[in-house]
Amino acid sequence: MPEGAIDLDGLINWIEQRSQPGKRHRGHYCTCARGIAKLAGLPLEQIQDLDGGYGFKPINPRDLPSDEAIANVRMQIDDPGWQYIYGLMAAYGLRNHEVWFLDLLDFPLVRVREGTKTGARAIEPLYPEWAIEWRLDLVVMPSRAVLNPESSNESLGSKVSRFFCRNGIFTPYTLRHCYARRCAEFGIPPNIAARLMGHSTKIHEVVYQSWIGEKVFLDVARRATENPDRPKPP
């Protein structure tokens, strides 16, 4: 159990120091930390992204913020560097640590370099307007985010998590889930969406299975009803 006064930073430190992301025991520590946070009146959702990211739990799209809300939150971030980091994550659905490993030579397409959780990949912004209007091609790093080239993915990602926590912003993985929602809304097949997001098709379908399926059958039904040759009501 964490010692001393209970606050969100202390709980996050406790989780990170005693467990590794993607391991079963990380989930145990996060479950315990959420219980402590609940008793202390702290926001439970701020710990969620430490629990292996999204884990394998299905995501309800109704629990996610609208794209308008995401854009509005960005405008409220005063620090230019953190506004830039937030913009990258919102536009490209990046994992916390991936913002430090980007190649922008083919902007607005970006490439995540080697050294990340799943290796290199290319990502298109589903709203290229965000990437262009927010000038995400101009790299601006947070003034106080001192980077050590030898830092682990976990420690780099925690810098992002801490900023989101301290400022009451959506959890970083919420922005990633919203990118996945956009993929479904734009009709991008799950296997392509999974490639863009850097995980397997199986994981993608398990996490987003309910609304991917809904998108498919609603599109089929909509096309049928909009067909001018469909049967007419009596």
C-alpha positions, 0 to 999 in steps of 0.5 A: 500500500502507498505510504503517507498522504494519498494523492493521484501522483502517489498512486500512479508512482506506486503502480509504476514502481511495483508493476510492469505494463501488460503484466497480470500483476499490473491489473492487480495494483490498478484495481487496488489503486482504484479502490483507494482512489474511490475512498479518497474521492479521487478521479478513478478514470485517471488510473485506467490507462495504466491498467495495460491501456485499454486491456481487453474490455469492450468500449462503449462509444457512448462513454467517449467524448465527442470530437467537438469536445476533444477540440475544445479541450485542446484550446484550453491547454495553455502550455504550447508543448502540451497542447501539441502533445494533446493534438498529436494524440487526438489526431493520430490515436497515439499511445502515451509514449509514442508521441516521443518517437515520431517521424514527420517527413511525410506529414500529414501522414506520420510514422511511429519509429522503432523502439515503441510497443509494437514497432514502426507504423504509418498513421493517417489523421482521420481529420487531416484538417486537425493536423494541418490547422493545429500545425502538428508539423511544427514540433513543440515539446513541453518546456518542463518535459526533460527527456532522457534518451535511455528512458523506458517507454513506461517512463516516457508515457507516464509524463503524458499521463501525469499531465492529463491527470493533473489537468483533469483532461480525458485519460490519454487512452480516451483519445486513442479510443476516439480514433478507433471510433472514427475508424468505424464511423468512416467505414475503415475495415477493422483489419486496416484500423488495427494496422493504423493503431498498431495492434492486432485485428483480434484485439481491435475486434474484441475491444470495439466489437459491439460498435464495429458490428453495429456500424456494419449492419446499420450501413447495410440497412441504411443503403437498403432503405435509401435504395429508390427501388426498395418496396414501398409502404402500402 
